[in-house]
Amino acid sequence: MDFVEIGNKQFKLEIKRKFIRSIRLKIINSHRLSISCPHLTQNRTIHQFIQNHSLWITKNSAKIRPKIIFKNLKNLSILGQNYQLFISKTNKNSAIFNHTDKKIYLYSSSLSQSSLQKLIDKNLRPFALLLVNRELKSLSQQFGFKYQKVTVRNQKTRLGSCSSTGNLNFNWQIIFFPPDKFRHILLHELNHLAIKDHSRKFWSALQTYDPDTPTNKKWLKTQSSKLLIFS
């Protein structure tokens, strides 16, 4: 495997020569790149191609965070409160929440990445729904919103959505966000109950509910993916 330096950062470089017509670049993680290129492509051409795209690589590799190893996870920040996480291997899968001491105990028959992901999702998702419903009720009492069914899922690309019938759906992992960002996401979807698009009218109305909308909107665009434990 080759290495390439971009700025002051070194990347591992994997080169795959294929029956293709052009060079293709892929960021594998924050320290590794992959190049697919025609069989006869010279190394200097590959390195020149990489340097030509150095700004793009620097910008997008910085967005990629290291993969979370669940068995090594010791803490979870839930709406700004730090919960200690204790993971143990036992015969049966179970979970205990001690909200007074802010501790979560997870017991799993396997410590594999996939098994722990399923266990965390199964046990934290109902807690997330409880927190979402509690805040939605408070916001509705404050601003007079009227919504229908509420669900939480492990969505890949969206933090929330509002159906034409008034049902609300949220990515359950928004409970890992700071409280004001969490509240902003809920207000965003509640605002869609009356205004379905993202027109000026929508953003103006949202800012009456959340005066920090511009700041929160920018934060969600740049920082939200860093706090999702399931990508």
C-alpha positions as CSV (number, residue, x, y, z in Angstrom):
1,M,0.0,0.0,0.0
2,D,1.3,3.5,-0.9
3,F,1.2,6.7,1.1
4,V,0.4,10.2,0.0
5,E,0.8,13.5,1.9
6,I,-1.9,16.2,1.6
7,G,-1.1,19.3,3.5
8,N,0.4,18.1,6.8
9,K,-1.6,14.9,6.8
10,Q,-0.5,11.5,5.5
11,F,-3.0,9.1,3.9
12,K,-2.7,5.5,3.1
13,L,-3.4,5.0,-0.6
14,E,-5.0,1.9,-2.1
15,I,-4.7,1.7,-5.9
16,K,-7.0,-0.5,-8.0
17,R,-6.3,-0.9,-11.7
18,K,-9.4,-1.9,-13.6
19,F,-10.9,-1.9,-17.1
20,I,-12.3,1.6,-16.8
21,R,-11.7,4.8,-18.7
22,S,-11.1,7.4,-16.0
23,I,-9.6,7.8,-12.5
24,R,-12.0,7.6,-9.6
25,L,-11.2,8.7,-6.1
26,K,-12.9,7.5,-2.9
27,I,-12.3,8.5,0.8
28,I,-12.4,5.3,2.9
29,N,-11.9,7.0,6.2
30,S,-10.1,10.0,7.7
31,H,-6.6,8.5,6.9
32,R,-7.2,6.3,3.9
33,L,-7.9,6.9,0.2
34,S,-8.8,4.5,-2.6
35,I,-8.1,5.2,-6.3
36,S,-9.6,3.2,-9.2
37,C,-7.9,3.8,-12.5
38,P,-7.2,2.3,-16.0
39,H,-4.6,-0.4,-16.0
40,L,-1.9,1.7,-17.8
41,T,-2.2,4.8,-15.6
42,Q,1.2,5.9,-14.3
43,N,1.7,6.6,-10.7
44,R,2.7,10.2,-11.3
45,T,-0.6,10.7,-13.0
46,I,-2.4,9.2,-10.0
47,H,-0.6,11.5,-7.5
48,Q,-1.2,14.5,-9.7
49,F,-4.9,13.7,-9.7
50,I,-4.9,13.4,-6.0
51,Q,-3.1,16.8,-5.6
52,N,-5.6,18.4,-7.9
53,H,-8.4,17.2,-5.5
54,S,-6.5,18.0,-2.3
55,L,-8.9,20.6,-1.1
56,W,-11.9,18.3,-1.6
57,I,-10.1,15.5,0.2
58,T,-9.1,17.7,3.1
59,K,-12.6,19.1,3.5
60,N,-14.5,15.8,3.3
61,S,-12.0,13.5,5.2
62,A,-12.4,15.9,8.1
63,K,-16.1,15.1,8.3
64,I,-15.5,11.4,8.8
65,R,-15.1,10.4,12.4
66,P,-13.5,7.1,13.6
67,K,-15.9,4.2,13.8
68,I,-17.3,3.7,17.3
69,I,-16.4,0.4,18.9
70,F,-19.5,-0.3,21.0
71,K,-17.8,-2.7,23.5
72,N,-15.4,0.1,24.3
73,L,-18.1,2.8,24.7
74,K,-18.1,4.1,28.3
75,N,-20.3,7.2,28.2
76,L,-23.3,8.6,26.4
77,S,-24.4,12.2,26.4
78,I,-28.2,12.2,26.4
79,L,-29.7,15.7,26.0
80,G,-26.7,17.2,27.7
81,Q,-26.6,14.8,30.6
82,N,-23.7,12.3,30.8
83,Y,-24.7,8.7,31.3
84,Q,-22.1,6.1,32.3
85,L,-22.4,3.0,30.1
86,F,-21.5,-0.5,31.5
87,I,-21.5,-3.4,29.0
88,S,-21.1,-7.0,30.3
89,K,-21.3,-10.4,28.7
90,T,-24.0,-12.7,30.1
91,N,-26.2,-15.5,29.0
92,K,-29.2,-13.2,28.2
93,N,-29.7,-9.8,26.7
94,S,-31.1,-7.2,29.0
95,A,-30.7,-3.5,30.1
96,I,-31.1,-1.5,33.3
97,F,-31.5,2.2,33.4
98,N,-30.6,4.1,36.6
99,H,-31.7,7.6,35.8
100,T,-31.0,8.9,39.3
101,D,-27.3,8.0,39.1
102,K,-27.2,8.4,35.3
103,K,-26.0,4.9,34.6
104,I,-27.0,2.4,31.9
105,Y,-26.2,-1.3,32.3
106,L,-26.3,-3.5,29.1
107,Y,-26.0,-7.2,29.3
108,S,-25.3,-9.1,26.1
109,S,-24.7,-12.7,25.1
110,S,-22.2,-11.5,22.5
111,L,-19.9,-8.5,22.5
112,S,-19.7,-8.4,18.7
113,Q,-20.3,-5.0,17.0
114,S,-23.6,-6.1,15.4
115,S,-25.0,-7.7,18.5
116,L,-24.3,-4.6,20.7
117,Q,-25.7,-2.3,18.0
118,K,-29.0,-4.3,18.1
119,L,-29.0,-4.3,21.9
120,I,-28.4,-0.5,22.2
121,D,-31.0,0.2,19.5
122,K,-33.6,-2.0,21.1
123,N,-33.2,-0.6,24.6
124,L,-32.5,3.1,23.9
125,R,-35.1,3.6,21.2
126,P,-38.0,3.4,23.6
127,F,-36.3,5.8,26.0
128,A,-35.8,8.2,23.0
129,L,-39.5,8.0,22.2
130,L,-40.3,8.9,25.8
131,L,-38.1,11.9,25.7
132,V,-39.4,13.0,22.3
133,N,-43.0,12.7,23.4
134,R,-42.3,14.6,26.6
135,E,-40.8,17.5,24.8
136,L,-43.5,17.5,22.0
137,K,-46.2,17.7,24.7
138,S,-44.4,20.7,26.3
139,L,-43.9,22.5,23.0
140,S,-47.5,21.9,21.9
141,Q,-48.8,23.3,25.2
142,Q,-46.6,26.3,24.7
143,F,-47.3,27.0,21.0
144,G,-50.6,25.3,20.4
145,F,-49.4,22.6,17.9
146,K,-51.7,19.6,17.2
147,Y,-50.1,16.5,15.8
148,Q,-51.1,12.8,15.4
149,K,-48.9,9.7,15.8
150,V,-45.2,9.9,16.9
151,T,-42.6,7.3,15.9
152,V,-38.8,7.1,16.2
153,R,-36.6,5.1,13.9
154,N,-33.0,4.6,13.0
155,Q,-33.0,6.7,9.8
156,K,-29.9,7.0,7.7
157,T,-30.4,10.5,6.1
158,R,-33.1,12.4,7.9
159,L,-33.4,13.6,11.5
160,G,-37.2,14.1,11.3
161,S,-40.2,14.2,9.0
162,C,-43.9,15.2,9.1
163,S,-46.5,13.4,7.1
164,S,-49.5,15.0,5.3
165,T,-51.8,13.5,7.9
166,G,-49.9,15.1,10.8
167,N,-47.8,12.1,11.9
168,L,-44.3,12.9,13.2
169,N,-41.2,10.7,12.8
170,F,-37.7,11.3,14.2
171,N,-34.3,9.7,14.1
172,W,-34.1,8.4,17.7
173,Q,-30.4,9.3,17.9
174,I,-31.3,13.0,18.2
175,I,-31.3,12.4,22.0
176,F,-27.5,12.5,21.7
177,F,-27.7,16.2,20.6
178,P,-27.6,19.2,23.0
179,P,-31.1,20.1,24.3
180,D,-31.5,23.2,22.2
181,K,-30.6,21.3,19.0
182,F,-33.0,18.5,20.0
183,R,-35.8,21.1,20.6
184,H,-35.0,22.8,17.3
185,I,-35.5,19.5,15.3
186,L,-38.9,18.9,17.0
187,L,-40.0,22.5,16.3
188,H,-38.9,22.2,12.7
189,E,-41.3,19.2,12.2
190,L,-44.1,20.7,14.3
191,N,-43.8,23.8,12.0
192,H,-44.4,21.6,9.0
193,L,-47.8,20.8,10.3
194,A,-48.9,24.1,9.0
195,I,-46.3,24.9,6.4
196,K,-45.3,21.9,4.3
197,D,-42.4,23.4,2.3
198,H,-39.2,25.2,3.2
199,S,-40.3,28.6,2.0
200,R,-39.3,32.0,3.6
201,K,-42.7,31.8,5.4
202,F,-41.6,28.5,6.9
203,W,-38.2,29.8,8.2
204,S,-39.8,33.0,9.5
205,A,-42.4,31.1,11.4
206,L,-39.8,28.7,12.8
207,Q,-37.7,31.6,14.0
208,T,-40.6,32.9,16.1
209,Y,-40.6,29.5,17.9
210,D,-36.8,29.2,18.0
211,P,-35.0,32.6,17.8
212,D,-31.7,30.7,17.4
213,T,-32.8,28.9,14.2
214,P,-29.9,30.2,12.0
215,T,-27.3,29.0,14.5
216,N,-29.0,25.7,15.1
217,K,-29.6,25.1,11.4
218,K,-25.8,25.6,10.7
219,W,-24.8,23.4,13.7
220,L,-27.0,20.5,12.4
221,K,-25.6,20.8,9.0
222,T,-21.9,20.6,10.2
223,Q,-22.0,18.8,13.5
224,S,-25.0,16.5,13.8
225,S,-23.4,13.5,12.0
226,K,-20.6,13.5,14.5
227,L,-22.9,12.7,17.4
228,L,-24.8,9.8,15.8
229,I,-23.4,6.5,17.2
230,F,-25.0,4.6,14.3
231,S,-24.0,5.9,10.9
